[in-house]
Amino acid sequence: MAKPKHIGIILDGNRRFAKRLMLEPWKGHEFGVDKVKQLLKWCKRQEIKELTLYAFSMQNFNRPKKEFDFIMGHFTKAFNDIVENEDIHKNKVRMRAFGRINLLPKEVQAAIKRAEEATKDYKGYFVNVAIAYGGREEIVDAVKKIGRAIEDGKLKPEQITEAMFQKSLYIADEPDLIIRTGGDHRTSNFLVWQSNYSEWIFLEKTWPEFEEEDLIKCVDEFEKRERRFGK
């Protein structure tokens, strides 16, 4: 099998990693952000053209306020940094965020908008960030979008197809491979529709412990598998 062109990653285990270092749990997100920066370089070497990262779920809004504010601060900085990042522009990386973005603090929304605007014309690589995201919520929002089109007379129910429904989602792209770090063996509401035929790999390592050799091993494992797509 050929190498995966699109990989999704559930970035899990930041807090547990910090606890092992006797740090405040939310400090683990600093290590997590640094690891994402390295990941982009590793993916380029592996010729992975698209990356979808599960960064912040709808359920994560329930985190303690101090931790939530800390995480939001990192998101703001990370998206703002993209605008001036030489590697992003050199490699023509298009950055996109998806989810219920309107629920995020205004400064995070503004940073996302700046990053998306600065990279909107790039087609070299694609990095999608699932933030304020939930797979079931995505499907509900797609249904609402289609319902409004029917209500406005722009669409008839009999015109609804799987392909049309998929285009109504936040993101239509389907990952070839999804990796989850952190030791849990569950999908956690990530890309419920799009992951229908994705290959999954679960790692015991937390996200900050993830290294290039782990990515290489996952890619090698993917190449050994036979994707039958239900056939």
C-alpha positions as CSV (number, residue, x, y, z in Angstrom):
1,M,0.0,0.0,0.0
2,A,1.2,3.5,-0.7
3,K,2.0,6.0,2.0
4,P,-0.9,7.9,3.6
5,K,-1.5,11.3,2.0
6,H,-3.8,12.5,4.8
7,I,-3.2,11.8,8.5
8,G,-5.4,12.7,11.5
9,I,-3.9,12.8,15.0
10,I,-5.7,13.0,18.3
11,L,-3.2,14.9,20.5
12,D,-3.8,13.2,23.8
13,G,-1.8,13.0,27.0
14,N,-0.5,16.5,27.5
15,R,-1.7,16.8,31.1
16,R,-0.5,13.4,32.1
17,F,3.0,14.2,30.7
18,A,3.2,17.4,32.8
19,K,2.1,15.5,35.9
20,R,5.0,13.1,35.5
21,L,7.3,16.1,35.5
22,M,5.7,17.4,38.7
23,L,4.3,20.4,36.8
24,E,0.9,21.9,36.8
25,P,-1.3,19.7,34.5
26,W,-2.0,22.5,32.0
27,K,1.8,23.1,31.5
28,G,1.7,20.0,29.3
29,H,0.1,22.0,26.6
30,E,3.3,24.0,26.1
31,F,5.1,20.8,25.3
32,G,2.2,19.8,23.0
33,V,2.4,23.0,20.9
34,D,6.2,22.6,20.5
35,K,5.7,19.0,19.3
36,V,3.2,20.1,16.6
37,K,5.8,22.4,15.2
38,Q,8.2,19.5,14.9
39,L,5.5,17.3,13.4
40,L,5.0,19.6,10.4
41,K,8.7,19.0,9.4
42,W,8.4,15.3,9.9
43,C,5.3,15.1,7.8
44,K,7.1,16.9,5.0
45,R,9.9,14.4,5.0
46,Q,7.3,11.6,4.9
47,E,5.5,13.3,1.9
48,I,2.3,13.6,3.9
49,K,0.3,16.4,2.2
50,E,-2.5,16.9,4.7
51,L,-2.7,16.8,8.4
52,T,-5.8,17.1,10.6
53,L,-5.2,17.7,14.4
54,Y,-7.7,17.2,17.1
55,A,-6.6,20.1,19.4
56,F,-9.7,21.0,21.5
57,S,-13.0,19.2,21.9
58,M,-16.4,20.5,22.8
59,Q,-16.0,18.6,26.1
60,N,-12.8,20.4,26.8
61,F,-14.8,23.6,27.5
62,N,-15.4,22.0,30.9
63,R,-11.8,22.3,31.9
64,P,-11.0,24.5,35.0
65,K,-10.9,28.2,34.1
66,K,-7.2,28.6,34.8
67,E,-6.4,25.8,32.5
68,F,-8.9,26.9,29.8
69,D,-7.4,30.4,29.8
70,F,-3.9,29.0,29.6
71,I,-4.8,26.8,26.6
72,M,-6.6,29.7,24.8
73,G,-3.5,31.8,25.3
74,H,-1.4,29.2,23.5
75,F,-3.9,28.9,20.7
76,T,-3.9,32.7,20.2
77,K,-0.1,32.8,20.1
78,A,0.2,29.7,17.8
79,F,-2.2,31.0,15.2
80,N,-0.7,34.5,15.3
81,D,2.8,33.0,14.9
82,I,1.7,31.3,11.6
83,V,1.4,34.7,9.9
84,E,5.1,35.3,10.4
85,N,6.3,31.7,10.1
86,E,8.9,31.5,7.3
87,D,8.5,27.7,6.9
88,I,4.7,28.0,6.5
89,H,5.1,30.5,3.6
90,K,8.1,28.7,2.1
91,N,6.3,25.4,1.9
92,K,3.0,27.0,0.9
93,V,1.1,25.5,3.9
94,R,-2.6,26.3,4.1
95,M,-3.9,26.5,7.6
96,R,-7.6,25.9,8.4
97,A,-9.5,25.6,11.7
98,F,-12.9,24.0,12.0
99,G,-15.5,23.4,14.7
100,R,-17.8,25.8,16.6
101,I,-15.3,28.5,16.3
102,N,-17.8,31.1,17.4
103,L,-17.7,29.7,21.0
104,L,-14.0,30.5,21.4
105,P,-12.7,33.7,23.0
106,K,-12.6,36.7,20.5
107,E,-8.8,36.9,20.5
108,V,-8.6,33.2,19.5
109,Q,-11.1,33.8,16.7
110,A,-9.2,36.8,15.5
111,A,-5.9,34.9,15.5
112,I,-7.5,32.0,13.5
113,K,-8.9,34.4,11.0
114,R,-5.4,36.0,10.5
115,A,-3.7,32.7,10.0
116,E,-6.4,31.5,7.5
117,E,-6.2,34.7,5.6
118,A,-2.4,34.7,5.4
119,T,-2.4,31.1,3.9
120,K,-5.6,30.9,2.0
121,D,-4.0,30.7,-1.4
122,Y,-1.5,28.0,-0.6
123,K,-1.7,24.5,-2.0
124,G,1.6,22.9,-1.0
125,Y,0.4,21.3,2.2
126,F,-2.7,21.5,4.3
127,V,-3.0,21.6,8.1
128,N,-6.5,21.4,9.6
129,V,-7.0,22.1,13.3
130,A,-10.2,20.8,14.9
131,I,-10.9,23.2,17.7
132,A,-14.1,23.6,19.7
133,Y,-14.9,20.5,17.7
134,G,-17.1,17.4,18.1
135,G,-17.9,14.8,15.4
136,R,-21.6,14.5,16.4
137,E,-21.9,18.3,16.7
138,E,-20.4,18.5,13.2
139,I,-23.1,16.2,11.9
140,V,-25.9,18.1,13.7
141,D,-24.6,21.4,12.2
142,A,-24.5,19.8,8.7
143,V,-28.2,18.7,9.2
144,K,-29.1,22.3,10.2
145,K,-27.3,23.7,7.2
146,I,-29.2,21.3,4.9
147,G,-32.5,22.0,6.7
148,R,-32.1,25.8,6.1
149,A,-31.5,25.1,2.4
150,I,-34.7,23.1,2.2
151,E,-36.6,25.8,4.1
152,D,-35.3,28.5,1.7
153,G,-36.4,26.4,-1.3
154,K,-32.8,25.9,-2.5
155,L,-32.9,22.2,-2.0
156,K,-35.4,19.3,-2.1
157,P,-35.1,16.4,0.3
158,E,-34.8,13.9,-2.6
159,Q,-31.7,15.7,-3.7
160,I,-29.8,14.9,-0.5
161,T,-27.0,12.4,-1.2
162,E,-24.0,11.2,0.8
163,A,-21.7,13.3,-1.4
164,M,-23.8,16.4,-0.8
165,F,-24.1,15.8,2.9
166,Q,-20.3,15.4,3.2
167,K,-19.8,18.7,1.5
168,S,-22.0,20.3,4.2
169,L,-19.6,19.1,7.0
170,Y,-16.9,21.4,8.4
171,I,-14.3,19.4,6.4
172,A,-15.0,16.9,3.7
173,D,-11.5,15.4,3.5
174,E,-11.2,11.8,4.7
175,P,-7.9,10.8,6.5
176,D,-6.2,7.6,5.3
177,L,-4.7,7.1,8.8
178,I,-5.7,8.3,12.3
179,I,-3.2,8.1,15.1
180,R,-4.2,8.6,18.8
181,T,-1.6,9.1,21.4
182,G,-2.0,8.8,25.2
183,G,-2.9,5.1,25.7
184,D,-6.7,5.3,25.3
185,H,-8.3,3.1,22.6
186,R,-11.3,5.1,21.6
187,T,-12.2,7.5,18.9
188,S,-13.5,10.3,21.1
189,N,-16.0,11.9,18.7
190,F,-13.3,12.7,16.1
191,L,-14.3,12.9,12.5
192,V,-17.2,10.6,13.0
193,W,-18.3,10.7,9.3
194,Q,-14.9,11.2,7.6
195,S,-13.1,8.3,9.5
196,N,-15.5,5.7,8.2
197,Y,-12.7,3.8,6.4
198,S,-9.6,5.3,8.0
199,E,-7.0,3.0,9.5
200,W,-6.5,3.6,13.2
201,I,-3.3,3.2,15.3
202,F,-3.3,3.7,19.1
203,L,-0.1,4.6,20.9
204,E,0.7,4.4,24.6
205,K,3.0,7.4,24.4
206,T,1.5,10.8,25.4
207,W,1.6,13.5,22.7
208,P,4.6,15.4,24.0
209,E,6.6,12.1,23.9
210,F,5.7,11.4,20.2
211,E,8.9,11.4,18.0
212,E,9.7,11.2,14.3
213,E,10.4,7.5,14.7
214,D,6.9,7.0,15.9
215,L,5.5,8.7,12.9
216,I,7.7,6.5,10.6
217,K,6.5,3.4,12.4
218,C,2.9,4.4,12.0
219,V,3.4,5.1,8.3
220,D,5.2,1.7,7.9
221,E,2.3,-0.1,9.7
222,F,-0.2,1.7,7.4
223,E,1.7,0.5,4.3
224,K,1.4,-3.1,5.5
225,R,-2.4,-3.0,5.9
226,E,-4.9,-3.9,3.2
227,R,-7.7,-1.4,2.9
228,R,-10.8,-3.1,1.6
229,F,-13.3,-0.3,2.1
230,G,-16.0,-2.8,3.1
231,K,-15.5,-5.0,0.0
